[in-house]
Amino acid sequence: MLLGSYFKIENTEVEGSEHRFDIALNRDHKIYGGHFPGNPVCPGVCSVQMIRECAERAAGCRLRIDSLQSCRFMAVLTPDNASRLTIVVTLADVQDDRVRLTAEIRNGADVCVALKGEFGKH
């Protein structure tokens, strides 16, 4: 889990099926020592994991990624240029064993990561 070490949730808002998480990245996390020294960049896998962890809070249960229909990285995230982000998770279909959702990571008004996928419930 990255929540609590790599990022923290500062605020949560829910409006219907849309869940908004205002998050802060931890600039001092050890991952930035190797990705990349002197020029920290948020790894794409960490962005997907942050979305999954916020989606778990939105769905109220543990989730595993079963399939991603799309996952687009449209901007480089760094703890310097994007230390405060918003993750928006929209639950499109919730059933007994799975959740379909769309999600975005936003830096202000800019969409940096957009994901659409199906997650299995644990």
C-alpha positions in Angstrom: 0.0 0.0 0.0 1.2 3.5 -0.8 -1.4 5.3 1.3 0.3 6.8 4.3 3.8 6.6 2.9 3.9 7.6 -0.8 0.7 9.8 -0.6 -1.9 10.9 1.9 -5.6 11.8 1.4 -6.2 15.3 2.7 -9.9 15.6 1.8 -12.7 13.4 0.3 -15.9 14.5 -1.3 -18.7 12.3 -2.7 -21.4 13.4 -5.1 -23.5 10.5 -6.4 -21.2 7.9 -7.9 -18.2 10.4 -8.1 -15.6 10.3 -5.3 -13.0 13.1 -5.2 -9.8 12.6 -3.2 -7.5 15.6 -2.7 -4.1 14.0 -2.1 -0.6 15.1 -1.3 2.5 13.3 -2.5 5.4 12.6 -0.1 8.4 14.2 -1.7 10.7 12.4 0.7 9.5 8.9 -0.3 12.4 6.5 -1.0 11.1 5.7 -4.5 12.2 9.1 -5.8 15.8 8.2 -4.9 15.9 5.8 -7.8 13.2 7.3 -10.0 15.1 9.4 -10.8 18.0 10.8 -8.6 18.0 14.6 -8.8 14.9 14.6 -11.0 12.1 12.8 -9.2 9.3 11.4 -11.4 6.2 9.6 -10.2 6.2 6.1 -11.6 3.2 5.2 -13.7 2.6 2.0 -11.6 2.4 4.2 -8.5 -0.3 6.4 -10.2 -2.3 3.3 -11.0 -1.9 2.0 -7.4 -3.0 5.3 -6.0 -6.2 5.1 -8.1 -6.8 1.5 -6.9 -6.4 2.5 -3.3 -8.8 5.4 -3.7 -11.2 3.2 -5.6 -11.2 0.8 -2.6 -12.3 3.6 -0.4 -15.0 4.6 -2.9 -16.3 1.0 -3.2 -15.9 0.2 0.5 -13.9 -3.0 -0.1 -10.5 -4.4 -1.2 -10.1 -4.5 -5.0 -7.8 -6.2 -7.5 -7.3 -5.0 -11.0 -8.9 -7.6 -13.3 -8.6 -5.6 -16.6 -7.9 -2.1 -17.8 -9.7 -1.1 -20.9 -7.7 2.1 -21.1 -4.9 3.8 -19.1 -3.5 7.0 -20.6 -0.6 9.0 -19.1 -0.9 12.5 -20.5 1.5 14.4 -18.3 4.6 13.7 -16.2 3.8 13.9 -12.5 6.6 14.9 -10.1 6.4 15.7 -6.4 7.7 19.2 -7.3 5.2 20.2 -10.0 2.3 18.1 -8.8 2.6 17.8 -5.0 -1.2 18.3 -4.6 -3.4 16.3 -6.9 -7.0 15.2 -7.2 -8.0 11.7 -7.9 -11.6 11.3 -9.2 -13.1 7.9 -9.1 -16.5 7.3 -10.7 -18.1 4.0 -9.9 -19.9 3.0 -13.2 -21.2 -0.5 -12.2 -21.0 -2.2 -8.8 -21.9 -5.8 -8.5 -21.4 -8.6 -5.9 -18.0 -9.7 -7.3 -16.8 -6.8 -9.4 -16.6 -3.0 -9.9 -16.4 -1.1 -13.1 -15.0 2.4 -12.9 -13.4 5.3 -14.5 -10.7 7.4 -12.8 -8.6 10.5 -13.4 -5.6 12.0 -11.7 -5.8 15.8 -12.1 -3.3 18.5 -11.4 -5.5 21.5 -11.1 -7.7 21.4 -14.2 -5.3 19.3 -16.2 -6.0 15.5 -16.5 -2.7 13.7 -16.1 -3.8 10.1 -15.9 -7.1 8.6 -17.2 -8.1 5.0 -16.5 -11.1 2.8 -17.2 -11.2 -0.7 -15.8 -12.8 -3.6 -14.1 -11.8 -4.5 -10.6 -12.6 -7.7 -8.7 -13.8 -7.6 -5.1 -11.7 -9.4 -2.5 
